[in-house]
Amino acid sequence: MTDTVTPVRITGADTAPAVFKPGWLPDDAPFPELDELRETYLRLYEQRNAEGAKTVAITEKIEAAKKQREADLREAMLNGTSADAVEDNSEVLKAELEVAGARSKAAYQALVEHINHAIAVVLEKRPEWLAQIESQESDLNAEVEELENQLRAVHARKGSSFRLEHWLDRTQAGAEFPPSFFPYSEIPPPQSVHPADQAADKQRLQEESYAGGLPGTSTKISDEQGEQREREHESSLGAGDAEASGDPAAPLPTVGGVSS
């Protein structure tokens, strides 16, 4: 779209229906001129509606008075009374309608005139406003990036707290039941920082990670397997201060590629 255009003059709602809707002009733009245009637009919009409503009300009043006069005339004819006694205020109502119609037309023309004026102002200020928007957009992007970095840092701290809490629980459990010890490095961070989601993550982690002492197992330990591990643990306690079991020469898991 070029910056220079010759606008088509708006003459009525059939020309451009959108500009005759109360939400046509922005209500959150940082431009005082646009705020003033919108304020005047809404005032004229409400004024046009009010004057139009008066015209409709008088038109309905005229129609009702006409029907009432016809009924009264018919009643007078039936009763043999003078029809001259039937009230006729049609001329008064017509005069009211003429005044109301003129006011409604003037209000509508004022609204149309302001709409064309608003379009002209927007076209004139558009380059300036676009430059302001671009500058503001750059500042907002920087602010969003900063907030996203802060959010990532919070997520990291949140995940660390989640993992530490689980590891501490497992270490306490392992002090009484050694197979319950669990490596911190294998505790995954939470999938969400939402408390309800973390509670579900923690429950899932509890169920899955307690199978860690079973070779090749990554699912929840069964009751039978748990009882077997309990029996093995109790048997190991009966050995008292016996020497450590296992092959002393067997390599331990590597850390960073180096055997411990």
C-alpha positions as CSV (number, residue, x, y, z in Angstrom):
1,M,0.0,0.0,0.0
2,T,1.4,3.4,-1.0
3,D,1.6,6.2,1.6
4,T,-0.3,8.6,-0.7
5,V,-3.9,7.7,-1.6
6,T,-7.0,9.6,-2.6
7,P,-9.8,8.5,-0.3
8,V,-13.2,7.7,-1.6
9,R,-15.7,9.9,0.3
10,I,-18.0,8.0,2.6
11,T,-21.7,9.0,2.1
12,G,-23.5,6.5,4.2
13,A,-23.5,3.1,5.9
14,D,-24.0,1.3,2.5
15,T,-20.7,2.7,1.3
16,A,-18.6,1.3,4.2
17,P,-20.5,-0.5,6.9
18,A,-17.5,-1.0,9.1
19,V,-17.0,2.7,9.8
20,F,-20.5,2.9,11.2
21,K,-19.8,0.4,14.0
22,P,-18.8,1.8,17.5
23,G,-15.6,-0.3,17.5
24,W,-14.3,1.1,14.3
25,L,-11.6,3.3,15.8
26,P,-8.9,1.8,18.1
27,D,-9.4,2.3,21.8
28,D,-5.9,1.3,22.9
29,A,-3.6,3.3,20.6
30,P,-0.9,5.5,22.1
31,F,-1.9,8.4,19.9
32,P,-3.7,11.4,21.5
33,E,-5.1,12.5,18.1
34,L,-6.7,9.1,17.6
35,D,-8.2,9.2,21.1
36,E,-9.8,12.6,20.3
37,L,-11.2,11.3,17.0
38,R,-12.7,8.3,18.8
39,E,-14.2,10.4,21.5
40,T,-15.9,12.7,19.0
41,Y,-17.0,9.7,16.9
42,L,-18.7,8.0,19.9
43,R,-20.4,11.2,20.9
44,L,-21.8,11.7,17.4
45,Y,-22.7,8.0,17.1
46,E,-24.8,8.1,20.3
47,Q,-26.4,11.4,19.2
48,R,-27.3,9.9,15.9
49,N,-28.9,6.9,17.6
50,A,-30.8,9.1,20.1
51,E,-32.2,11.4,17.4
52,G,-33.1,8.4,15.2
53,A,-34.9,6.8,18.1
54,K,-37.0,9.9,18.6
55,T,-38.0,9.9,15.0
56,V,-39.0,6.2,15.2
57,A,-41.0,6.9,18.4
58,I,-43.0,9.8,16.8
59,T,-43.6,7.7,13.7
60,E,-45.1,4.9,15.8
61,K,-47.0,7.5,17.8
62,I,-48.5,8.9,14.5
63,E,-49.5,5.4,13.4
64,A,-51.2,4.6,16.8
65,A,-53.0,8.0,16.7
66,K,-54.3,7.3,13.2
67,K,-55.7,3.9,14.2
68,Q,-57.2,5.4,17.3
69,R,-58.9,8.3,15.4
70,E,-60.3,5.8,12.8
71,A,-61.8,3.7,15.7
72,D,-63.2,6.9,17.3
73,L,-64.8,8.0,14.0
74,R,-66.3,4.6,13.5
75,E,-67.7,4.6,17.1
76,A,-69.1,8.1,16.5
77,M,-70.9,7.0,13.3
78,L,-72.4,4.0,15.1
79,N,-73.6,6.1,18.0
80,G,-74.9,8.9,15.8
81,T,-72.7,11.5,17.4
82,S,-70.8,14.2,15.6
83,A,-67.6,13.2,14.0
84,D,-66.3,16.7,14.6
85,A,-66.0,15.9,18.3
86,V,-63.3,13.3,17.5
87,E,-59.9,14.6,18.4
88,D,-57.4,15.0,15.5
89,N,-53.8,15.8,16.5
90,S,-52.3,14.5,13.3
91,E,-51.0,17.9,12.2
92,V,-49.2,18.4,15.6
93,L,-47.6,15.0,15.3
94,K,-46.6,15.6,11.7
95,A,-44.9,18.8,12.8
96,E,-43.1,17.0,15.6
97,L,-42.0,14.3,13.1
98,E,-40.7,17.0,10.7
99,V,-38.5,18.5,13.5
100,A,-37.3,15.1,14.7
101,G,-36.5,14.0,11.1
102,A,-34.5,17.2,10.5
103,R,-32.5,16.6,13.7
104,S,-31.9,13.0,12.9
105,K,-30.7,13.8,9.4
106,A,-28.4,16.5,10.8
107,A,-27.0,14.1,13.4
108,Y,-26.3,11.5,10.7
109,Q,-24.7,14.0,8.4
110,A,-22.4,15.2,11.2
111,L,-21.4,11.6,11.9
112,V,-20.6,11.0,8.2
113,E,-18.6,14.3,8.1
114,H,-16.6,13.3,11.1
115,I,-15.9,9.8,9.7
116,N,-14.4,11.4,6.5
117,H,-12.4,13.8,8.7
118,A,-11.1,10.9,10.8
119,I,-10.0,9.0,7.7
120,A,-8.1,12.0,6.4
121,V,-6.4,12.5,9.7
122,V,-5.4,8.8,9.9
123,L,-4.0,8.9,6.4
124,E,-2.0,12.1,7.2
125,K,-0.6,10.7,10.5
126,R,-0.1,7.1,9.3
127,P,3.7,7.4,8.5
128,E,4.4,9.1,11.8
129,W,2.3,6.6,13.7
130,L,3.9,3.6,11.9
131,A,7.4,4.9,12.9
132,Q,6.3,5.2,16.5
133,I,4.8,1.7,16.4
134,E,8.1,0.3,14.9
135,S,10.1,1.9,17.7
136,Q,7.8,0.7,20.3
137,E,7.8,-2.8,18.8
138,S,11.6,-2.9,19.1
139,D,11.4,-1.9,22.8
140,L,8.6,-4.5,23.4
141,N,10.6,-7.2,21.8
142,A,13.5,-6.5,24.0
143,E,11.3,-6.5,27.0
144,V,9.7,-9.8,26.0
145,E,13.1,-11.4,25.5
146,E,14.2,-10.2,29.0
147,L,11.0,-11.6,30.5
148,E,11.4,-14.9,28.7
149,N,15.0,-15.2,30.0
150,Q,13.8,-14.5,33.5
151,L,11.1,-17.1,33.1
152,R,13.6,-19.7,31.8
153,A,15.7,-19.0,34.9
154,V,12.7,-19.4,37.2
155,H,11.8,-22.7,35.4
156,A,15.4,-23.9,36.0
157,R,15.3,-23.0,39.7
158,K,11.9,-24.6,40.0
159,G,13.2,-27.8,38.3
160,S,16.2,-27.9,40.5
161,S,14.0,-27.6,43.6
162,F,11.8,-30.4,42.3
163,R,14.7,-32.7,41.7
164,L,16.5,-31.9,45.0
165,E,13.3,-32.6,46.9
166,H,12.9,-36.0,45.3
167,W,16.6,-36.8,45.8
168,L,16.5,-35.9,49.5
169,D,13.4,-38.1,50.0
170,R,15.1,-40.9,48.2
171,T,18.3,-40.5,50.3
172,Q,16.3,-40.6,53.5
173,A,14.5,-43.7,52.3
174,G,17.9,-45.2,51.2
175,A,19.3,-44.7,54.7
176,E,16.8,-47.3,56.0
177,F,16.5,-49.3,52.8
178,P,19.6,-49.0,50.6
179,P,18.0,-50.1,47.3
180,S,16.0,-46.8,47.5
181,F,19.0,-44.7,46.8
182,F,18.7,-42.9,43.5
183,P,21.2,-40.9,41.4
184,Y,20.4,-37.3,41.1
185,S,21.6,-37.2,37.5
186,E,18.8,-39.6,36.5
187,I,16.0,-37.5,38.1
188,P,14.3,-35.6,35.2
189,P,13.2,-32.0,35.6
190,P,9.4,-31.5,35.9
191,Q,7.4,-31.2,32.7
192,S,5.6,-28.2,34.0
193,V,6.0,-25.5,36.7
194,H,2.3,-25.6,37.6
195,P,1.9,-27.0,41.1
196,A,-0.8,-29.5,40.2
197,D,1.2,-30.8,37.2
198,Q,4.3,-31.1,39.4
199,A,2.4,-33.1,41.9
200,A,1.4,-35.6,39.1
201,D,5.1,-35.6,37.9
202,K,6.3,-36.3,41.4
203,Q,3.8,-39.2,41.8
204,R,4.8,-40.6,38.4
205,L,8.5,-40.2,39.3
206,Q,8.0,-42.0,42.6
207,E,6.4,-44.9,40.9
208,E,8.9,-45.2,38.1
209,S,12.2,-44.5,39.8
210,Y,11.7,-47.0,42.6
211,A,12.2,-49.7,40.0
212,G,15.8,-48.3,39.5
213,G,17.3,-51.2,41.6
214,L,15.9,-53.8,39.2
215,P,18.2,-54.5,36.2
216,G,16.5,-53.6,32.9
217,T,13.4,-52.3,34.6
218,S,11.9,-48.8,34.0
219,T,8.3,-49.4,35.1
220,K,6.6,-49.4,38.5
221,I,7.9,-52.2,40.8
222,S,5.4,-54.9,41.6
223,D,4.3,-55.8,45.2
224,E,6.0,-59.1,44.8
225,Q,9.3,-57.5,43.7
226,G,9.0,-55.0,46.6
227,E,8.6,-57.8,49.1
228,Q,11.5,-59.7,47.6
229,R,13.7,-56.6,48.0
230,E,12.6,-56.2,51.5
231,R,13.6,-59.8,52.3
232,E,17.0,-59.3,50.7
233,H,17.5,-56.1,52.7
234,E,16.6,-57.8,55.9
235,S,19.0,-60.7,55.1
236,S,21.8,-58.2,54.5
237,L,21.1,-56.6,57.9
238,G,21.6,-59.9,59.5
239,A,25.2,-60.0,58.3
240,G,26.1,-57.2,60.8
241,D,29.3,-55.5,60.1
242,A,30.4,-57.9,57.5
243,E,32.6,-56.7,54.7
244,A,31.1,-55.0,51.7
245,S,29.6,-57.3,49.1
246,G,30.2,-57.2,45.4
247,D,33.4,-57.5,43.3
248,P,35.9,-54.9,44.5
249,A,37.6,-55.1,41.1
250,A,34.4,-54.4,39.1
251,P,34.4,-51.0,37.4
252,L,31.9,-48.4,38.7
253,P,29.7,-46.4,36.4
254,T,31.6,-43.7,34.6
255,V,31.2,-40.0,35.2
256,G,32.1,-38.0,32.1
257,G,33.6,-41.0,30.5
258,V,36.0,-41.8,33.4
259,S,35.6,-44.9,35.6
260,S,35.2,-44.2,39.3
